[in-house]
């Protein structure tokens, strides 16, 4: 069952150009928040993993530029921003891929370009592997999904603490100041994905982290793909970019020399140039 909602625009400070409309759509009982605006080739944007993410704050800069060239849809994945959480048993990236398939159909978007960042790229890959007939173009920035070797020392330590002290996270939440949590979890323990993850999303994170990598399946993705990477990306490093570039049969890699992981925030103008040219190529 599909339901549409159209609340007021997301902010008093709306875009100066074509205003991005804040909307909700419910598919299979999951209400999804999304923005829609602009005109031109249709492009759907999926964000990365950040429990603190708001679409307005994270993608405003990029969308302000892209909407001059494209008709833009920015979807908040279930569990993020104002979208509903996945079921309590948690989702895998396969579930997110199915959600994307159903949401595109509900929005009546046939073969739009798909733009993913980090975790959003994993969702797009799962969708493409399940829907090889899809004919839209693909843009992947700082794509996650390529796994590298065994756990490091910090990850082993965190795994040991979680296993031996099941109440660790509860104690941590109750007694550690909120401002220090991202520093301790993300920087000291090296568990970036666990930083501030809400309890309702923990099982989903566990399932997605436990999944095997999909690098052996990447050659099955035939869609024309643009890869955009920051040379100084510490979250999904350049060696991951080289795996995607080597494995995808129809791709082009653009490297931003001074870029890090959040390119949509720091290099929106350059990304818009790349994406606009890519979408207008035959």
LINZIFEN-V53561 format. One record per backbone hydrogen bond with DSSP energy under -1.0 kcal/mol. CO is the residue of the C=O (numbers start at 1). NH is the residue of the N-H. E is the energy in kcal/mol with one decimal. If there is no record, write none. Layout:
co=CO nh=NH e=E
co=CO nh=NH e=E
This chain:
co=1 nh=28 e=-1.0
co=3 nh=26 e=-3.0
co=5 nh=24 e=-2.2
co=12 nh=14 e=-1.4
co=21 nh=36 e=-1.4
co=23 nh=34 e=-2.5
co=24 nh=5 e=-3.0
co=25 nh=32 e=-3.2
co=26 nh=3 e=-1.6
co=27 nh=30 e=-1.8
co=30 nh=27 e=-2.1
co=31 nh=84 e=-3.1
co=32 nh=25 e=-2.1
co=33 nh=76 e=-2.7
co=34 nh=23 e=-3.1
co=35 nh=74 e=-2.2
co=36 nh=21 e=-2.8
co=37 nh=72 e=-3.1
co=41 nh=71 e=-1.9
co=42 nh=113 e=-2.5
co=43 nh=73 e=-2.6
co=44 nh=115 e=-3.4
co=45 nh=75 e=-2.3
co=46 nh=117 e=-1.7
co=50 nh=53 e=-2.5
co=54 nh=58 e=-2.6
co=55 nh=59 e=-2.4
co=56 nh=60 e=-1.1
co=59 nh=63 e=-2.8
co=60 nh=64 e=-2.5
co=62 nh=66 e=-2.9
co=63 nh=67 e=-2.8
co=65 nh=68 e=-1.0
co=66 nh=69 e=-2.2
co=66 nh=70 e=-2.5
co=67 nh=39 e=-1.1
co=71 nh=43 e=-2.5
co=72 nh=37 e=-1.8
co=73 nh=45 e=-3.3
co=74 nh=35 e=-1.9
co=77 nh=80 e=-2.1
co=80 nh=83 e=-2.3
co=84 nh=79 e=-1.5
co=87 nh=90 e=-2.2
co=92 nh=96 e=-1.8
co=93 nh=97 e=-2.2
co=94 nh=98 e=-2.1
co=95 nh=99 e=-2.5
co=96 nh=100 e=-2.4
co=97 nh=101 e=-2.1
co=98 nh=102 e=-2.3
co=99 nh=103 e=-2.4
co=100 nh=104 e=-2.6
co=101 nh=105 e=-1.6
co=102 nh=106 e=-2.4
co=103 nh=107 e=-2.3
co=104 nh=109 e=-2.9
co=105 nh=108 e=-1.1
co=113 nh=44 e=-2.9
co=114 nh=139 e=-3.0
co=115 nh=46 e=-2.9
co=116 nh=141 e=-2.5
co=117 nh=120 e=-2.5
co=118 nh=121 e=-1.2
co=118 nh=144 e=-1.5
co=119 nh=123 e=-1.6
co=120 nh=124 e=-2.0
co=121 nh=125 e=-2.7
co=122 nh=126 e=-2.2
co=123 nh=127 e=-2.2
co=124 nh=128 e=-2.7
co=125 nh=129 e=-2.5
co=126 nh=130 e=-1.5
co=127 nh=131 e=-1.6
co=131 nh=134 e=-1.9
co=137 nh=114 e=-2.6
co=138 nh=226 e=-3.0
co=139 nh=116 e=-2.8
co=140 nh=228 e=-2.7
co=141 nh=118 e=-2.2
co=152 nh=156 e=-2.4
co=153 nh=157 e=-2.3
co=154 nh=158 e=-2.2
co=155 nh=159 e=-2.5
co=156 nh=160 e=-2.4
co=157 nh=161 e=-2.3
co=158 nh=162 e=-2.4
co=159 nh=163 e=-1.9
co=160 nh=164 e=-2.5
co=161 nh=165 e=-2.1
co=165 nh=168 e=-2.4
co=167 nh=171 e=-2.7
co=168 nh=172 e=-2.9
co=169 nh=173 e=-2.5
co=170 nh=174 e=-2.1
co=171 nh=175 e=-2.1
co=172 nh=176 e=-2.2
co=177 nh=180 e=-1.3
co=177 nh=181 e=-1.0
co=180 nh=184 e=-2.5
co=181 nh=185 e=-2.9
co=182 nh=186 e=-2.1
co=183 nh=187 e=-1.2
co=183 nh=188 e=-1.9
co=184 nh=189 e=-2.4
co=185 nh=191 e=-2.7
co=191 nh=194 e=-1.0
co=192 nh=195 e=-1.2
co=194 nh=197 e=-1.7
co=198 nh=201 e=-1.9
co=199 nh=202 e=-1.1
co=201 nh=205 e=-2.3
co=202 nh=206 e=-2.6
co=203 nh=207 e=-2.2
co=204 nh=208 e=-2.5
co=205 nh=209 e=-2.4
co=206 nh=210 e=-1.6
co=214 nh=217 e=-1.8
co=217 nh=220 e=-1.9
co=218 nh=221 e=-2.2
co=224 nh=138 e=-2.4
co=225 nh=252 e=-1.8
co=226 nh=140 e=-2.6
co=227 nh=254 e=-3.3
co=228 nh=142 e=-1.7
co=229 nh=256 e=-3.1
co=230 nh=233 e=-1.9
co=237 nh=240 e=-1.6
co=237 nh=241 e=-1.1
co=238 nh=242 e=-2.2
co=239 nh=243 e=-1.3
co=240 nh=244 e=-2.1
co=241 nh=245 e=-2.7
co=242 nh=246 e=-2.1
co=243 nh=247 e=-2.1
co=244 nh=248 e=-2.6
co=250 nh=225 e=-2.7
co=252 nh=227 e=-3.3
co=254 nh=229 e=-2.6
co=256 nh=231 e=-2.4
co=256 nh=259 e=-1.9
co=259 nh=232 e=-2.6
co=261 nh=263 e=-1.7
co=262 nh=265 e=-1.5
co=262 nh=266 e=-1.6
co=263 nh=267 e=-3.0
co=267 nh=271 e=-2.5
co=268 nh=272 e=-2.4
co=269 nh=273 e=-1.9
co=270 nh=274 e=-2.3
co=271 nh=275 e=-3.1
co=272 nh=276 e=-2.7
co=273 nh=277 e=-2.0
co=274 nh=278 e=-2.3
co=275 nh=279 e=-2.7
co=276 nh=280 e=-1.4
